[in-house]
């Protein structure tokens, strides 16, 4: 008497044993020879000078921890993350006071647009395709820094996901 479950299990085991899976968490979806990365401060086309520093720091801390890449200088890195901050728009009101005598908003939103690419210095080519990422951050009146951090975190997540999926 044949047992379909046993046959499927044996065939599955043979299939797995015959295959080689070069899977590694190091480098995510990046080529396996990418072991280090340089995060170049993005060109900043906005009037907000702190934006460049905040984005750079967020990228530097995330690339090592999330993709398993070592940070290196641009001349020694296998890959370079570079880009530009295209726009930074503030103060779109998203919530208003329920009191008709008070015309102030209680919630605001900002928007950041960046252009980014990852350049493979080993093979002298851009990995995937350059990306334009637009993200928003909501913040209470007077709390622009928290909205900026929220938008930057979303941008970094988008770049990391792009690298993991190889764009």
Order of alpha helices (4+ residues) and beta strands (2+ residues): alpha-beta-beta-alpha-beta-beta-beta-beta-alpha
